[in-house]
Every structure is written in C-alpha cells, then in structure tokens.
Amino acid sequence: MADNKKKIELTITGIGIIILIFLIANHMPKSKDNKSVSKAEPYPTSEVTILAVSEVGSDSSVKWGRDPFLLDTSNVKEQGMEDLVLNGIVSDRDNPYAIINNDVVKLGDKVNGMTIIEINEKNVVLEQDGQKHTLELNPY
C-alpha cells in the first residue's frame, strides 16, 4: 500500500513538472527570424527610441527642473547664513526641535554664534547681537 502511494505521488509530481516546463516554454518570447541573440550582439532597439534620445540630447532648451543633488541657497538672503542649512523641523507637544547642518537643536541653543529664539513650522529665527535672522525650510 505504501509503495503504491509513493508511485502515485512520483507520477503526479513528474506530470506536474512536465506541464510546468511546457507552460514556461510556451510563454517565452519568440524571435521573428528564429535567430537567437548572442551576448556579443547588442539588444535590438527600435529606430523611434534612438531618434527620441538623439532629439533630447541635441536640444539645449530642454528644461529638466531642479537638480536634486545641488543645495538650494536661494532662501539664504543674509550674509553669514550661507553655511547654515535647515534640514528639517520636528516638534512634539511641548518642545520644537530643528535640524540645522544635520545637528538637532532646540530653543536657546547656539549655532555659529547665533541663539535660536524661535522654531516655527517652516522656519527658524536666530538672533545675534540684537539682529534677527530667519532660516527658511527648503520646500522640495
């Protein structure tokens, strides 16, 4: 009885594998010329794709938008603030925190000789020698 069960299981498994191989072979993409593509040949491309790439590459008026790898310093309006970057603002119920130059700071902390006097939703106000400086959060 145990031998019959094993034979049936092996037969069903074998048939399942044959069906699986058949299904995989039928879903493989077929070449129109029945030629196989060798590794030495480049993958065939369409002429439309090549034209589209060459058109974009030759046109210098194409605007791609903001470069994500460059820091935007357009919100730095005051002298001496160029080296400060407001990376983010975090607040809980009682204590707001800012991330300036990748350092977490809170009200009363000093950054480059300036004291943090205010942390808002979109900016941080710093004070140095009675002058207030605002560091804006860069909206991406």
Secondary structure as UniProt FT lines:
FT   HELIX           2..27
FT   TURN            39..40
FT   HELIX           47..58
FT   TURN            60..61
FT   TURN            68..69
FT   TURN            74..75
FT   TURN            79..80
FT   TURN            82..83
FT   STRAND          86..91
FT   STRAND          96..100
FT   TURN            101..102
FT   STRAND          103..106
FT   TURN            107..108
FT   STRAND          110..111
FT   TURN            112..113
FT   STRAND          114..119
FT   STRAND          123..128
FT   TURN            129..130
FT   STRAND          131..136
//
